[in-house]
Amino acid sequence: MSEPAIRAEGLAKRFGDVRALDGIDLEVEERTVLGLLGPNGAGKTTAIRILATLLAPDAGRAWIGGHDVVTEPVAVRRLIGLTGQYAAVDELLSGHENLYMIGKLLGFASHDARARATELLDSFDLSEAATKVVKTYSGGMRRRLDLAASLVGRPRFLYLDEPTTGLDPRSRRQLWGMITKLLREGTTVLLTTQYLDEADALADSIAVIDHGKVIAAGTSDELKTKIGGQIVEVRPANSSDMDRVTAIICQVAGCDASVDTDTQLIAAPVPDPGLLQVVSRRLDEEHITVTELALRRPSLDEVFFSLTGHGAEDGSTEDREPERSIR
């Protein structure tokens, strides 16, 4: 078998008394997306910075395209692009000027830098705003420009550190489409995110990090299988029936039911899909009308909670160094 495109073994990093990474192992196959999940402070950004040669690990080793991130940093930097959590483009320049400048810094001839800037602006649906200064761009446009900037040098490997944070749903979906296109073109992607639906939609494999350690790894389906069973969901037509429905669910599935009073949705894990018919029969016997009765697989949110005991957005803020970009 060929070597993974990105490989890390035993990476560890401390900031004072804080153990940001505690011996993590990672593998990313070529032309795939690895989703790195974890709450704030879990170690995601620290891992990205080590793999981008912006930080040296205290222990462990990592290779990008066969090159060691510590002993061959220049070779690694020639292979990668990095988009951080915050757009790192110059607001006083136009979109085209930003990309042209990066091309020149990478050693492109002037005509090649202009051509690459025009090509990327067209690919990221920014052609109409090419000559406008970036400070007039919307948040979604800035993130698209920032992603385009990381691709000027046609990197084989792209690191996306929470790229859709703060974006509206439409802009997030647009960015997802662009990432999918990059995969088709042969790019290998390492994606950190707190949005579990994002990992579900994009990642070929997932590593869950908590307190600096990888606590679970696999495909989305494999992780969902870890907590087993199915989820039964019931939404009564009348809010006055919430307690009665919850009692039925508890009797059939045990008392692990979660109740969302805002949406009037009651959900509980069941080990046997056949229990859905039992719930339906009990509701009929009690003459309870429902607007929703369904059986589904666990979501990644539920998997994450099962693995860590908290949500993906919980946790303390990770110690951060000043943002730097690699293009």
NUKENU-366549 format. One record per residue (C-alpha): residue in three letters; x, z, y. Coordinates in steps of 0.02 Angstrom, whole numbers, plus 50000, padded with zeros to 5 digits. Each point is the difference from the previous one (the first is absolute). Example, Ala and Ser with C-alpha at 12.3 -4.5 7.8 and 13.67 -1.06 7.14 Angstrom:
BEGIN
{code: Ala	east: 50615	up: 50390	north: 49775};
{code: Ser	east: 50069	up: 49967	north: 50172};
END
This chain:
BEGIN
{code: Met	east: 50000	up: 50000	north: 50000};
{code: Ser	east: 50058	up: 49965	north: 50178};
{code: Glu	east: 50044	up: 50142	north: 50117};
{code: Pro	east: 49863	up: 50061	north: 50119};
{code: Ala	east: 50011	up: 49923	north: 50173};
{code: Ile	east: 50001	up: 50176	north: 50077};
{code: Arg	east: 50063	up: 50149	north: 49901};
{code: Ala	east: 50028	up: 50181	north: 50048};
{code: Glu	east: 50065	up: 50140	north: 49890};
{code: Gly	east: 49996	up: 50183	north: 50045};
{code: Leu	east: 49989	up: 49977	north: 50190};
{code: Ala	east: 50010	up: 50166	north: 50091};
{code: Lys	east: 50003	up: 50043	north: 50185};
{code: Arg	east: 49993	up: 50161	north: 50100};
{code: Phe	east: 49968	up: 50031	north: 50184};
{code: Gly	east: 50057	up: 50179	north: 50027};
{code: Asp	east: 49892	up: 50107	north: 49889};
{code: Val	east: 49877	up: 49859	north: 49966};
{code: Arg	east: 50022	up: 49905	north: 49837};
{code: Ala	east: 49929	up: 49830	north: 50050};
{code: Leu	east: 50045	up: 49916	north: 49835};
{code: Asp	east: 50031	up: 50094	north: 49839};
{code: Gly	east: 50072	up: 49875	north: 49877};
{code: Ile	east: 49879	up: 49852	north: 50000};
{code: Asp	east: 50012	up: 49848	north: 49887};
{code: Leu	east: 49921	up: 49834	north: 50050};
{code: Glu	east: 49995	up: 49823	north: 49932};
{code: Val	east: 49925	up: 49845	north: 50080};
{code: Glu	east: 49993	up: 49836	north: 49907};
{code: Glu	east: 50035	up: 49839	north: 50093};
{code: Arg	east: 49852	up: 49920	north: 50091};
{code: Thr	east: 49890	up: 50154	north: 49981};
{code: Val	east: 49936	up: 50140	north: 50111};
{code: Leu	east: 50042	up: 50182	north: 49965};
{code: Gly	east: 49881	up: 50116	north: 50090};
{code: Leu	east: 50084	up: 50164	north: 50047};
{code: Leu	east: 49861	up: 50127	north: 50025};
{code: Gly	east: 50008	up: 50176	north: 50067};
{code: Pro	east: 49941	up: 50116	north: 50139};
{code: Asn	east: 50092	up: 50026	north: 50164};
{code: Gly	east: 50166	up: 50083	north: 49962};
{code: Ala	east: 50005	up: 49943	north: 49818};
{code: Gly	east: 50162	up: 49902	north: 50023};
{code: Lys	east: 49937	up: 49821	north: 50014};
{code: Thr	east: 50086	up: 49957	north: 50164};
{code: Thr	east: 50161	up: 50086	north: 49947};
{code: Ala	east: 50003	up: 49892	north: 49843};
{code: Ile	east: 49972	up: 49842	north: 50103};
{code: Arg	east: 50142	up: 50045	north: 50120};
{code: Ile	east: 50122	up: 50029	north: 49858};
{code: Leu	east: 49953	up: 49834	north: 49919};
{code: Ala	east: 50021	up: 49917	north: 50171};
{code: Thr	east: 50175	up: 50077	north: 50022};
{code: Leu	east: 49941	up: 50100	north: 50152};
{code: Leu	east: 50032	up: 50165	north: 49910};
{code: Ala	east: 50129	up: 50047	north: 49869};
{code: Pro	east: 49932	up: 50097	north: 49850};
{code: Asp	east: 50072	up: 50171	north: 49959};
{code: Ala	east: 49992	up: 49953	north: 49817};
{code: Gly	east: 49948	up: 49856	north: 49890};
{code: Arg	east: 50024	up: 49812	north: 50015};
{code: Ala	east: 49896	up: 49848	north: 50045};
{code: Trp	east: 50022	up: 49813	north: 49982};
{code: Ile	east: 49912	up: 49858	north: 50093};
{code: Gly	east: 50021	up: 49831	north: 49919};
{code: Gly	east: 50146	up: 50072	north: 49902};
{code: His	east: 50088	up: 50069	north: 50154};
{code: Asp	east: 50033	up: 50186	north: 50023};
{code: Val	east: 49920	up: 50067	north: 50160};
{code: Val	east: 50148	up: 50117	north: 50035};
{code: Thr	east: 50151	up: 49896	north: 49952};
{code: Glu	east: 49930	up: 49828	north: 50047};
{code: Pro	east: 49888	up: 50033	north: 50152};
{code: Val	east: 50038	up: 49835	north: 50087};
{code: Ala	east: 49950	up: 49900	north: 49846};
{code: Val	east: 49840	up: 50101	north: 49985};
{code: Arg	east: 49955	up: 49973	north: 50183};
{code: Arg	east: 50015	up: 49812	north: 49977};
{code: Leu	east: 49863	up: 50008	north: 49868};
{code: Ile	east: 49869	up: 50112	north: 50081};
{code: Gly	east: 49873	up: 50009	north: 50139};
{code: Leu	east: 49921	up: 50162	north: 50060};
{code: Thr	east: 49837	up: 50031	north: 50091};
{code: Gly	east: 49985	up: 50182	north: 50052};
{code: Gln	east: 49849	up: 50107	north: 50040};
{code: Tyr	east: 50002	up: 49947	north: 50182};
{code: Ala	east: 50018	up: 49824	north: 50069};
{code: Ala	east: 50180	up: 49973	north: 50056};
{code: Val	east: 49976	up: 49846	north: 50109};
{code: Asp	east: 50043	up: 49985	north: 50186};
{code: Glu	east: 49840	up: 50017	north: 50101};
{code: Leu	east: 50075	up: 49913	north: 50151};
{code: Leu	east: 50040	up: 49840	north: 49905};
{code: Ser	east: 49878	up: 49872	north: 49932};
{code: Gly	east: 49968	up: 49984	north: 49815};
{code: His	east: 50107	up: 49843	north: 49991};
{code: Glu	east: 50140	up: 50081	north: 50100};
{code: Asn	east: 50003	up: 50149	north: 49881};
{code: Leu	east: 50020	up: 49892	north: 49846};
{code: Tyr	east: 50122	up: 49882	north: 50084};
{code: Met	east: 50109	up: 50147	north: 50053};
{code: Ile	east: 50005	up: 50068	north: 49822};
{code: Gly	east: 50046	up: 49829	north: 49934};
{code: Lys	east: 50146	up: 49989	north: 50121};
{code: Leu	east: 50057	up: 50176	north: 49954};
{code: Leu	east: 50000	up: 49944	north: 49818};
{code: Gly	east: 50115	up: 49855	north: 50045};
{code: Phe	east: 49874	up: 49857	north: 50004};
{code: Ala	east: 50038	up: 49848	north: 50107};
{code: Ser	east: 49883	up: 49991	north: 50151};
{code: His	east: 49893	up: 49859	north: 49931};
{code: Asp	east: 49986	up: 50087	north: 49830};
{code: Ala	east: 49951	up: 50165	north: 50083};
{code: Arg	east: 49864	up: 49912	north: 50101};
{code: Ala	east: 49936	up: 49908	north: 49847};
{code: Arg	east: 49994	up: 50159	north: 49895};
{code: Ala	east: 49909	up: 50094	north: 50139};
{code: Thr	east: 49870	up: 49863	north: 50014};
{code: Glu	east: 49979	up: 49992	north: 49810};
{code: Leu	east: 49970	up: 50187	north: 49984};
{code: Leu	east: 49882	up: 50010	north: 50149};
{code: Asp	east: 49896	up: 49863	north: 49919};
{code: Ser	east: 50003	up: 50086	north: 49829};
{code: Phe	east: 49942	up: 50165	north: 50075};
{code: Asp	east: 49862	up: 49922	north: 50106};
{code: Leu	east: 50090	up: 50041	north: 50164};
{code: Ser	east: 50032	up: 49825	north: 50067};
{code: Glu	east: 49872	up: 50016	north: 50140};
{code: Ala	east: 50085	up: 50161	north: 50058};
{code: Ala	east: 50178	up: 49934	north: 49980};
{code: Thr	east: 50039	up: 49997	north: 50187};
{code: Lys	east: 49906	up: 50160	north: 50045};
{code: Val	east: 50097	up: 50162	north: 50024};
{code: Val	east: 49981	up: 50119	north: 49854};
{code: Lys	east: 49931	up: 50142	north: 50107};
{code: Thr	east: 49839	up: 49897	north: 50012};
{code: Tyr	east: 49985	up: 49989	north: 49809};
{code: Ser	east: 49874	up: 50101	north: 49901};
{code: Gly	east: 50063	up: 50125	north: 49870};
{code: Gly	east: 49967	up: 49879	north: 49859};
{code: Met	east: 50093	up: 49859	north: 50089};
{code: Arg	east: 50150	up: 50113	north: 50029};
{code: Arg	east: 50008	up: 50048	north: 49817};
{code: Arg	east: 49990	up: 49817	north: 49949};
{code: Leu	east: 50140	up: 49958	north: 50122};
{code: Asp	east: 50103	up: 50146	north: 49934};
{code: Leu	east: 49978	up: 49938	north: 49822};
{code: Ala	east: 50047	up: 49824	north: 50056};
{code: Ala	east: 50156	up: 50071	north: 50083};
{code: Ser	east: 50056	up: 50078	north: 49836};
{code: Leu	east: 49987	up: 49828	north: 49918};
{code: Val	east: 50103	up: 49898	north: 50123};
{code: Gly	east: 50151	up: 50009	north: 49885};
{code: Arg	east: 49898	up: 49954	north: 49846};
{code: Pro	east: 50039	up: 50162	north: 49907};
{code: Arg	east: 49981	up: 50010	north: 49810};
{code: Phe	east: 49943	up: 50180	north: 50015};
{code: Leu	east: 49875	up: 50070	north: 50124};
{code: Tyr	east: 49972	up: 50185	north: 50033};
{code: Leu	east: 49834	up: 50043	north: 50080};
{code: Asp	east: 49990	up: 50181	north: 50055};
{code: Glu	east: 49814	up: 50038	north: 50027};
{code: Pro	east: 49975	up: 49830	north: 50084};
{code: Thr	east: 49812	up: 50016	north: 50031};
{code: Thr	east: 49996	up: 50175	north: 50075};
{code: Gly	east: 49881	up: 50001	north: 50149};
{code: Leu	east: 49931	up: 49826	north: 49969};
{code: Asp	east: 49815	up: 49961	north: 49993};
{code: Pro	east: 49929	up: 49940	north: 49832};
{code: Arg	east: 50003	up: 49816	north: 50050};
{code: Ser	east: 50182	up: 50006	north: 50053};
{code: Arg	east: 50046	up: 50093	north: 49841};
{code: Arg	east: 49918	up: 49864	north: 49894};
{code: Gln	east: 50093	up: 49865	north: 50097};
{code: Leu	east: 50165	up: 50087	north: 49968};
{code: Trp	east: 49957	up: 50018	north: 49815};
{code: Gly	east: 49974	up: 49812	north: 49992};
{code: Met	east: 50169	up: 49969	north: 50079};
{code: Ile	east: 50087	up: 50116	north: 49876};
{code: Thr	east: 49916	up: 49909	north: 49855};
{code: Lys	east: 50063	up: 49834	north: 50070};
{code: Leu	east: 50178	up: 50068	north: 50010};
{code: Leu	east: 49991	up: 50047	north: 49816};
{code: Arg	east: 49950	up: 49823	north: 49954};
{code: Glu	east: 50152	up: 49940	north: 50096};
{code: Gly	east: 50116	up: 50110	north: 49897};
{code: Thr	east: 50023	up: 50157	north: 50105};
{code: Thr	east: 50019	up: 50169	north: 49914};
{code: Val	east: 49907	up: 50138	north: 50096};
{code: Leu	east: 50020	up: 50189	north: 50008};
{code: Leu	east: 49845	up: 50070	north: 50084};
{code: Thr	east: 49972	up: 50180	north: 50055};
{code: Thr	east: 49823	up: 50047	north: 50045};
{code: Gln	east: 49877	up: 50144	north: 50011};
{code: Tyr	east: 49855	up: 49879	north: 49976};
{code: Leu	east: 49964	up: 50001	north: 49815};
{code: Asp	east: 49884	up: 49849	north: 50011};
{code: Glu	east: 50149	up: 49906	north: 50073};
{code: Ala	east: 50108	up: 50042	north: 49849};
{code: Asp	east: 49856	up: 49956	north: 49885};
{code: Ala	east: 49982	up: 49829	north: 50083};
{code: Leu	east: 50184	up: 49953	north: 50017};
{code: Ala	east: 50114	up: 50094	north: 49881};
{code: Asp	east: 50051	up: 49935	north: 49829};
{code: Ser	east: 50066	up: 50174	north: 49961};
{code: Ile	east: 49988	up: 50169	north: 50085};
{code: Ala	east: 50111	up: 50153	north: 50015};
{code: Val	east: 49922	up: 50161	north: 50063};
{code: Ile	east: 50120	up: 50113	north: 50095};
{code: Asp	east: 49965	up: 50182	north: 50043};
{code: His	east: 50125	up: 50128	north: 50064};
{code: Gly	east: 50140	up: 49875	north: 49979};
{code: Lys	east: 49968	up: 49962	north: 49817};
{code: Val	east: 49916	up: 49857	north: 49907};
{code: Ile	east: 49856	up: 50088	north: 49912};
{code: Ala	east: 49918	up: 49845	north: 49924};
{code: Ala	east: 50036	up: 49815	north: 49983};
{code: Gly	east: 49913	up: 49848	north: 49927};
{code: Thr	east: 49872	up: 49869	north: 50043};
{code: Ser	east: 49841	up: 50047	north: 50090};
{code: Asp	east: 49903	up: 49989	north: 49837};
{code: Glu	east: 50128	up: 50106	north: 49907};
{code: Leu	east: 49991	up: 50136	north: 50132};
{code: Lys	east: 49810	up: 49999	north: 49996};
{code: Thr	east: 50006	up: 50018	north: 49812};
{code: Lys	east: 50104	up: 50159	north: 50020};
{code: Ile	east: 49849	up: 50100	north: 50060};
{code: Gly	east: 49890	up: 49915	north: 49871};
{code: Gly	east: 49815	up: 49971	north: 49988};
{code: Gln	east: 49880	up: 49925	north: 50126};
{code: Ile	east: 49915	up: 50060	north: 50158};
{code: Val	east: 49810	up: 50011	north: 50007};
{code: Glu	east: 49926	up: 49988	north: 50175};
{code: Val	east: 49822	up: 50043	north: 50051};
{code: Arg	east: 49919	up: 49985	north: 50170};
{code: Pro	east: 49824	up: 50076	north: 50008};
{code: Ala	east: 49870	up: 49915	north: 50109};
{code: Asn	east: 49951	up: 50167	north: 50076};
{code: Ser	east: 50130	up: 50122	north: 50066};
{code: Ser	east: 49890	up: 50143	north: 49941};
{code: Asp	east: 50044	up: 49951	north: 49821};
{code: Met	east: 50188	up: 50021	north: 50023};
{code: Asp	east: 50007	up: 50172	north: 49917};
{code: Arg	east: 49892	up: 49946	north: 49852};
{code: Val	east: 50106	up: 49844	north: 49971};
{code: Thr	east: 50161	up: 50101	north: 50012};
{code: Ala	east: 49931	up: 50122	north: 49870};
{code: Ile	east: 49960	up: 49856	north: 49881};
{code: Ile	east: 50173	up: 49925	north: 50022};
{code: Cys	east: 50080	up: 50169	north: 49965};
{code: Gln	east: 49895	up: 50024	north: 49844};
{code: Val	east: 50047	up: 49828	north: 49932};
{code: Ala	east: 50181	up: 49982	north: 50058};
{code: Gly	east: 50055	up: 50178	north: 50036};
{code: Cys	east: 50015	up: 50078	north: 50173};
{code: Asp	east: 50136	up: 49888	north: 50073};
{code: Ala	east: 49875	up: 49909	north: 50109};
{code: Ser	east: 50049	up: 49958	north: 50179};
{code: Val	east: 49861	up: 49996	north: 50129};
{code: Asp	east: 50013	up: 49900	north: 50162};
{code: Thr	east: 49860	up: 50066	north: 50109};
{code: Asp	east: 50031	up: 49866	north: 50133};
{code: Thr	east: 49971	up: 49853	north: 49883};
{code: Gln	east: 49890	up: 50099	north: 49878};
{code: Leu	east: 50109	up: 49940	north: 49856};
{code: Ile	east: 50033	up: 50109	north: 49848};
{code: Ala	east: 50143	up: 49951	north: 49884};
{code: Ala	east: 50078	up: 50074	north: 49844};
{code: Pro	east: 50122	up: 49944	north: 49864};
{code: Val	east: 49923	up: 49970	north: 49829};
{code: Pro	east: 50101	up: 49978	north: 49839};
{code: Asp	east: 49871	up: 49885	north: 49919};
{code: Pro	east: 49917	up: 49850	north: 50087};
{code: Gly	east: 49845	up: 50033	north: 49893};
{code: Leu	east: 49964	up: 50154	north: 50105};
{code: Leu	east: 49937	up: 49885	north: 50138};
{code: Gln	east: 49843	up: 49972	north: 49895};
{code: Val	east: 49981	up: 50188	north: 49978};
{code: Val	east: 50008	up: 50024	north: 50189};
{code: Ser	east: 49873	up: 49861	north: 50026};
{code: Arg	east: 49880	up: 50076	north: 49873};
{code: Arg	east: 50014	up: 50173	north: 50078};
{code: Leu	east: 49965	up: 49929	north: 50173};
{code: Asp	east: 49843	up: 49915	north: 49933};
{code: Glu	east: 49943	up: 50160	north: 49916};
{code: Glu	east: 50018	up: 50092	north: 50166};
{code: His	east: 49912	up: 49857	north: 50094};
{code: Ile	east: 50148	up: 49980	north: 50117};
{code: Thr	east: 50015	up: 49832	north: 50087};
{code: Val	east: 50177	up: 49939	north: 50034};
{code: Thr	east: 50067	up: 49858	north: 50105};
{code: Glu	east: 50163	up: 49991	north: 49905};
{code: Leu	east: 50050	up: 50038	north: 49821};
{code: Ala	east: 50166	up: 49929	north: 49944};
{code: Leu	east: 50149	up: 50020	north: 49886};
{code: Arg	east: 50174	up: 49951	north: 50059};
{code: Arg	east: 50184	up: 50028	north: 49964};
{code: Pro	east: 50094	up: 50132	north: 50100};
{code: Ser	east: 50071	up: 49943	north: 50167};
{code: Leu	east: 50182	up: 50019	north: 50047};
{code: Asp	east: 49945	up: 50135	north: 50122};
{code: Glu	east: 49932	up: 50100	north: 49854};
{code: Val	east: 50157	up: 49966	north: 49899};
{code: Phe	east: 50107	up: 50060	north: 50144};
{code: Phe	east: 49899	up: 50158	north: 50021};
{code: Ser	east: 50009	up: 50033	north: 49814};
{code: Leu	east: 50190	up: 49979	north: 50000};
{code: Thr	east: 50042	up: 50095	north: 50159};
{code: Gly	east: 49853	up: 50116	north: 50035};
{code: His	east: 49979	up: 49929	north: 50175};
{code: Gly	east: 49957	up: 49839	north: 50090};
{code: Ala	east: 50123	up: 49861	north: 50041};
{code: Glu	east: 49996	up: 50038	north: 50186};
{code: Asp	east: 50035	up: 50187	north: 49980};
{code: Gly	east: 50173	up: 50073	north: 50015};
{code: Ser	east: 50126	up: 50045	north: 50133};
{code: Thr	east: 50085	up: 49873	north: 50110};
{code: Glu	east: 50161	up: 49936	north: 49926};
{code: Asp	east: 50161	up: 50030	north: 50099};
{code: Arg	east: 50033	up: 49838	north: 50090};
{code: Glu	east: 50152	up: 49918	north: 50077};
{code: Pro	east: 49982	up: 49876	north: 50145};
{code: Glu	east: 49917	up: 49838	north: 49943};
{code: Arg	east: 50118	up: 49856	north: 49967};
{code: Ser	east: 49962	up: 49826	north: 49939};
{code: Ile	east: 50085	up: 49880	north: 49882};
{code: Arg	east: 49953	up: 49820	north: 50020};
END
